[in-house]
Amino acid sequence: MDELKKKIKESHYRKFLGIAPEGFIIIPEVTFEKLKDFDFWKEWKNNPEYLREEAIKDTKENFF
């Protein structure tokens, strides 16, 4: 049940998951621009899941 609630909560982001080629993720332009910041890039390099989490936050902010 918690997994379903999580998917509903992130539905604004999950709609993009089906159109990206395997091994790629689609991120908003805002998240892409954040990669120019060295500290953000370093965090992403050490934790690849960090980029996905930030993309979810950024799509949520621009979605509503």
N, C-alpha and C positions, 0 to 999 in steps of 0.2 A: 504494500500500500504506500509506503514512503517513497518508493521508486516512482510510482505513478504521480504522486504529488510533485516530486522533483521535476519530472518531465513536463507536467502542466505549467509549473512555475517558470521553466526555461523554454516554453513553447515559442516565444518570440525569436529565439536563437536556433532551436532545433529544426525549424523549417528550412534552413540552409544546409543541413547535413546531407540531404539526399542528392544535392546537385554538385557537390565537390568530388573530384576524382579520388579514388582510393589513395590514402596516404596524405591527403591535403585537407586543410580546413579553410573555410571562408571566414575572414575576419572583417569587421567594419573598418572604414578608412581611419577613424579616430584611433583605433587600436594599432593600426599599421603605423601611424604617425608617432605613437608612443615609443616605437622601437628605435627611433632616433636618439632617445635618451639612453645614455650608456648604462645607468643603473637598472632601468627597465629591461634592457636587452640582456644584461648580465643575469638578472633574476630569471628571465625566460630561458636562457642558455642552461642554467643549472636545474631548472624545473620546467620541462616542456608543457606541462599541464597549465602552467601559469598564464600562458597566452590565451588558451581556451577560456579560462576563468575570467580574464579581463575582457575578452570578446563578449562573453555573456553579459557582463556588467554594462559594457558600452552599448550593446544593442538594446538592453532594457532601458537605459537612459534616453535613447533616441526613439524608442518604440512608443512610449506612452506620452 
